[in-house]
Amino acid sequence: MRCFASDNYSGVHPEIMEAIVRANHEHAPSYGNDEITKRVIGLFKDLFGEPCEVFFVYNGTGANTLGLSAITRSFNSVLCSEWAHIHVDESTAPELFTGCKLISVPSVHGKILPEAVREKIHRIGDPHHPQAKVISISQLTEYGTVYTPDEVKALSALAKEHGLWLHMDGARISNAAASLNVSFRTFTRDAGVDVLSFGGTKNGMMFGEAVLIFNPELARYFHFIRKQGMQLHSKMRFISAQFEALLSKDLWKRNAIHANNMAQKLAAGLQQFPGVKITQPVDGNGVFAVLPQHVIQPLQQEVFFYVWNEKLNEVRMMCSFDTTEEDINRLLQKLQSLLNA
Ligand SMILES: Cc1ncc(COP(=O)(O)O)c(C=O)c1O
């Protein structure tokens, strides 16, 4: 039964599964020396322009943690939103691998703004204090909102002013691109992002993410960092084949547009109920809403989703490439009956 818990609850898109099956043929060189991997690195370079170093990893935590490892030293700090996945949902992997301190910046709808980040860039040069080196943002944010290219540029300008790097956690980068209706590079490298985690799992892949580094100097040691970080997949072609299916026929876009549209429908349906309040702008495939407390548990039993903020009774409902209008109607009908009861 489909639910709204997360976009990683959904299975694998059939076109991706077919690509995995097609790749399961004969022998192929391991560790990324196969032909599929070479082709897909070419696809990423076409999308993002050169220079662009591309490294595949297993998961988002690995992409973020190792991407940050490439651009920090252990006396540095990483500035990110208080809701950032790296801060609240990756255990202490970023701290363990980078040795850095993560410093949270208060956000507005999950987005950090330059004024708030600027306040955390202090005591530079003071050996007693963690030295800020990276601003990390999530696109979409953990609250389902999207940074415009100009908002990314403003953070990049601040980063450059202070000699910091700009990192982007793009676990939902396709939903962001579909929402903004611009190319990937417009709000990443062209907006000043230095290191990007490009997500695949939340948009129909079985597993696999990519770390993109736009400055070859920063990518210099990444091969070692990835191996040391246990994210070098020996049968790499099975990650690459998935990305090839995702990128080559605009599957990324079809999936993301669908998930985003479903979120709009869901939000419109929820909004009709008095007592239900949409709390965050619905820019991508996530809907955040406050529900009357007594309906949350029984509704979860029917169609699961997560409570995001217990104090506020705020829930998160994520749509995916395979969410259907029937799924939404089922949830809305159940909600209606609980509210009427
Ligand atoms: C914003 C964000 N970044 C990264 C990830 C990737 O996490 P994982 O390590 O589970 O692939 C997620 C998954 O929930 C996420 O929501």
The ligand as a Tripos MOL2 file, in Angstrom:
@<TRIPOS>MOLECULE
LIG
   16    16     1     0     0
SMALL
NO_CHARGES

@<TRIPOS>ATOM
      1 C1         17.7140   16.5170    2.5730 C.3       1 LIG1
      2 C2         18.2530   15.1180    2.5210 C.ar      1 LIG1
      3 N1         19.5550   14.9240    2.2660 N.ar      1 LIG1
      4 C3         20.0780   13.6990    2.1560 C.ar      1 LIG1
      5 C4         19.3060   12.5800    2.3040 C.ar      1 LIG1
      6 C5         19.9310   11.2350    2.0390 C.3       1 LIG1
      7 O1         19.9410   10.3600    3.0240 O.3       1 LIG1
      8 P1         20.3810    8.8180    2.9010 P.3       1 LIG1
      9 O2         21.7330    8.7260    3.4770 O.co2     1 LIG1
     10 O3         19.3610    8.1160    3.6710 O.co2     1 LIG1
     11 O4         20.4060    8.4300    1.4380 O.co2     1 LIG1
     12 C6         17.9550   12.7200    2.6340 C.ar      1 LIG1
     13 C7         17.1060   11.5400    2.9060 C.2       1 LIG1
     14 O5         16.1890   11.5540    3.6620 O.2       1 LIG1
     15 C8         17.4150   14.0250    2.7230 C.ar      1 LIG1
     16 O6         16.1160   14.2110    3.0030 O.3       1 LIG1
@<TRIPOS>BOND
     1     1     2 1
     2     2     3 ar
     3     2    15 ar
     4     3     4 ar
     5     4     5 ar
     6     5     6 1
     7     5    12 ar
     8     6     7 1
     9     7     8 1
    10     8     9 2
    11     8    10 1
    12     8    11 1
    13    12    13 1
    14    12    15 ar
    15    13    14 2
    16    15    16 1
@<TRIPOS>SUBSTRUCTURE
     1 LIG1         1 GROUP 0 **** ****
